[in-house]
Amino acid sequence: MAALVGVLLLSVFVVSGAAVGGTASPSAATVVKVAFNKKLKKAIVVDGRGRTLYMFTADAKGKPTCITALNPGCEQLWPPLTSKGTPVAGKGIIASKLDVMKRSDGKRQVRYNRHPLYFYVNDPKPGAANGQDFYGVWYVLSPKGTPIRK
């Protein structure tokens, strides 16, 4: 299934031709906060600039699987939220649920409630949530850190 999802993700990326400049760049002060999303009509987890963050259902036991070596093409469409230092719990975030883990490729990916966090390259601006329920495996997170499946 992961290979199928990877192929689907790569094909969408190639067709879209979209790119999000700098979204995966590590920052010394990576902020994660909660914001109200007008499209979804719910409070969701976002980065410090208001960009929507997603979780991937294939990430079992808190370990990211959207890594080029494991799932070619996935990381180009779903770049990870990374941090050089300890992430900062912004407004609405439960600090004890926010952490960083070292991935198999050496990057330090931010997690919330044990869910590795990702951006979606086809979200053109803060507040966009075009990756919500993507192929039934990508979801935004609630302030409690649970997937919003609607």
N, C-alpha and C positions, 0 to 999 in steps of 0.2 A: 504494500500500500504506500509506504514512504517513497518508493521509487516512482510510482504512478503520480503521486502528489508532486514530486520534484519535476517530473516531465511536464505536468500541467502548469506548474508555476513558471518553469522556464519558457514554455510556449507563450504564456500570457505576457511575460516580461519582454520577449522578443517582439511580439505583436504591438505592445503598447509603446515601446521605445522610450518609456519614461525613466527619469532618474531623479533621485532626491539628493541634491548636493549637500554633503557634509552631515547627513543625518546619523551616520554611524561613527562619526569621529569621536574618539574618547575625550572626555572633559574632566578636569580635575574636580569640578563641582557639578556633577550630574544631578539635576533636580527631578524628582518624580512627584507629581501632585495630582489632585482631582479637579476636574472641570466639568461643567454641565455641557453636554453635547446636544445642540439644537436638533440635529437630524434624528438622533436616537431618542431624544427626550429623556435622557438619563445622565446621571453623574458617572464619569468614566475616568480611568487612569490615563494621564498624559505626561509628557516631559515638561521641563521648565519653560519651554517656548509654546506650549499648548498643543503640540503634535500628538496625535493619537498613538497609543501603544497597544500592542496585541500580544496574545499568547497563542501558542500552537499546540493543538491537542496531542500531537505525536511526541511532545516533550515529556517523557515519563520520568517520574521520580526527581523532577527538578533539573534534569540534564537536557541541554539544548541539542536538537537533532537537525536544525536548519543551519547546517555547516556545510560548506562546499565539498569537503572530503566525504561527507556522509550522504549528502543530498544535492548533487550538482545543480546549480541554477537557483536554488532556494534563497541563498544569502543575498543574491543580487536583487531579488524582488522583495525580500523581507530582511533588511539589514538589522543587526542586533543593536540594542541600546547598550553601549559600553561605557566604562568609567575607569579612569586611572586611579581614582581614590574611592573613598567611601561615598556612596550616593546619599543625597540629602532628601529627607522626607519633607515634602512641601505640604501645603494646605490639604487636609483630608486624608493624608496617607498615614497608615499605622506603621510607625518607625520600626517596630520589632519584626515586621513582615518584609522589610526592604533589605536586600543584601546583594552581594556580588559573588559570582563564581567564576573560576578559571575554566575556560572551555578547552577542548582537546586541541584547538588550533592556537592556544595561548592567549586569546582575547579574554578580557574580563567583562563578562556580561552581567547586566543588572537584572535581578529577579524581584518579583513581588509575590508574596505568598507562595514561594517556590516555583513560580511560573517565570521562565526566562522571557524577557520583554523584547519586542521587535517593532520596527516601523514598517509601513507599507509604502513602496515607492510611488504608488498611484494616488496617494493622499497629497494633493498639490499645496495645501496650506493648513495651518492650525485649524482644528475644528472638523476637518474632513475625516470621514470614517468609511472610506470605500472598501476597506478590507474586511469589514464586519461580516461574519458568516461566510467567508470566502471558501468555496468548495466544502463547506460544513466542517472545516478544521481550524479556522482562524477566528478568534473572538477578542473583543475588547474586554477589559476587566472592570468590575465594580470596585468601589472604594474598599470593600472588604477583601478584594483580591480573588474574587470568583468570576468565572467567565459569564458574560451576558450573552445568552444564546438566542435572544430575540432580536 
